[in-house]
Amino acid sequence: MIGVGIYNISTNQAYMPHYFRIGAQIVAGAMIGLRINRETIHGFKELIGPALIIIVAVLAVCIIAGLLMHKFTGLDLTTALFASAPGGMTEMSLAADSLGGNTPQVALLQLVRLLSTLIILPFVAKLIIGVGK
């Protein structure tokens, strides 16, 4: 990704054919599918309740964040929604691209989201866990 970014900044000639994008989505889906096994399915029964809470809460927050970004920053709606979605940088960029979003903006905002979470969440978790003891 960095190499292609540098090449494109230098030459403005980087290009990815549409069929390659579809192939990348298929590979990403296959990689996710490879992580699912019988234990995953059996363990999911006890996680149905927590999963539903996470799905509803996170999607609501992300949709609201995406709508606010769109309204106040001028990002197009597709880009704003996928940039705020809780997914991997590659997966969200590919999904946004398939719906006409700005892939570089989604990737950059996903990277900022990920790094911010990795830096801030441990401190917040320690504060919350410390308060609960």
Residue pairs with C-beta under 8 A, 6 or more apart in sequence:
1 107
4 14
7 13
7 14
8 14
21 94
21 97
21 98
24 90
24 94
25 94
25 95
25 98
28 90
28 91
28 94
44 51
58 86
62 81
62 84
62 85
62 86
63 81
63 84
65 84
66 77
66 80
66 81
66 82
66 83
66 84
66 85
67 77
67 80
67 81
69 75
69 80
69 83
69 84
70 76
70 77
70 80
70 81
73 80
75 83
75 102
75 105
76 100
76 101
76 102
78 96
78 99
78 100
78 101
78 102
79 96
79 101
79 102
79 105
79 106
81 101
82 92
82 93
82 95
82 96
82 99
82 101
82 106
83 92
83 96
83 105
83 106
83 109
83 110
83 113
84 109
84 113
85 92
85 95
87 95
87 110
88 110
89 106
89 107
89 110
89 111
89 114
90 107
92 106
92 107
92 110
93 103
93 106
93 107
93 110
94 103
96 102
96 103
96 106
97 103
97 106
